[in-house]
Amino acid sequence: MSTSPIDFVAAWAAAMRRRPSKRLDPAEDRAFWQQYAAEYDVRAGSAGAVPRCLALVAGLLGPDDTLLDVGAGTGRFTLPLARHVRSVTALDQSAAMLDMLERKASLHGITNIRRVEADWPNASVEPHDVVLAAWSLYRQLDIGAALARLVAVTRRTLVVLDGVGNDPPHRPLFERYFGAWSESELPNHLYLAGALWQQGLLAEVRIVTETRIIAGETAHAIAGQLAPLNTPPEVVTALAYDLAPLLAPHEDGYRYVYQQAAGAVIWHADCETQRR
């Protein structure tokens, strides 16, 4: 373990406690996804929402690799990446999310995905060539333990994707209607890289900027895609009214276009061997 005036693991935990959420409890989080898995899939389940992140991970894969997707959800990464590897283990604590992933895999004729319903870091899985955790460590208070377990099941490459503290144009509207910004304001990627460093592991950090395009026939349709999953209809209507100036007319209605950055923390096991 490295010594440092900054304790990244403790700082991560302190930041999470400053933004209390019932979903830090595994049972509460499973109940949430049981109710909203289908709506989440419509909003964020498409690989087209993060093409550059997807391309980054795909570039680290080989046709004979095994891939572990921790927090696979409804398959935003699992399904397209399955075509690049020998097999994928899709791990998620939500049965509803995995059910939807399996239905989509069957629809597209993808047969090399194995489902594991389990909570991280307590899941029992064998080592894989490549391990991915994309925005799935959001309720890990002990980020050191969560990352150590990811490293333990990584044969070659670990990729963790998380936010960098984005500030899109619609943020003031969210704070007006919902009281707080729904995403982390912190550079989570730096906490993650720092927590790995505290374990003696040097990770590469890359910033990936995605162009987010949210389309809808009306401003209300776009507001419905942006608002938190359990937002009352009347609040969505009010949000749509204020969101309208940010929208651009399109042949099928309107589009809201903005930039969103992600942090990619990449650790290579072979580099550690060479370093030693």
C-alpha positions, 0 to 999 in steps of 0.5 A: 500500500502506498502512503499519501497525504490524500486518502482517496478511499476515505475521501470517496466514502465521505463524498458518498455520505454527503449525498445520502441515498436510500439506494446505498442499501442493496435491497433498496437498489434492487427494488428500484431497478425492479420497478424502473428497469424497462424505462432505464433501458429505453433511456440509457440501454442503447450502446449508441449513447456512448459510442466512444466509450464502447469503442475504447473498451472494444479496442482492448479486447481480442476474439479469444478473450473472456469479458466480465461486465460488472453492473451489466444492467440491460446490456448497454456494453454487454451486448455489443461487446459480446461480438468481440470476444469468446464469452461475456459474463454479465453480472448484476444484482438486479434480476429485472435488468438481467431479464431484459438483457437476456431477452435482447440477447435472444432477439439479436441471436447472441449466445455467448453471454452468461448471466450472474445475478449477484452483488459486488464485491461479494459475487463469486466469479472466476478470473476473466481476461478483461473486466469492465465496471461502467458507472456501476460502483455508485453505491460502493462505500468501501471503494478500496474493497470493490476495486481490490476485488475487480483486480483479483478477477482481472487476468489482463485488463481492468476498465472502470468508467465513471463521471468526471463532474459534468456541468451540462446546460440543463443542470440549473433546471434540475437544481430548480425542480429537483433540489440537487444535481442528479450526477456526481459533481466530483471527478470520480475517475481521479478517486478511482485511480487514486484508490488503485494507487493506494493499493500499489497499482498504477492505472492509465486515465483517459477522458472520453467526450461523448456527444449526447443527442436526445430526440423527441417529437415534443419538448415534453418527450425530451424532458421525460427522458432527462428527468429522474425515473420517478418524476411526477407528470406535472413536474415533467411538463414544467421542466419541458417548458423551461427546457424548450430554449435549449432544444433545436428543431429537427425533422422528427420534432426536436433534439437536445445536443450536449457534450458529456465527458467520462473518465476511463481508468485502465489498469493492465496486469502485465504492466504491473508484472513488468514494473516489479 
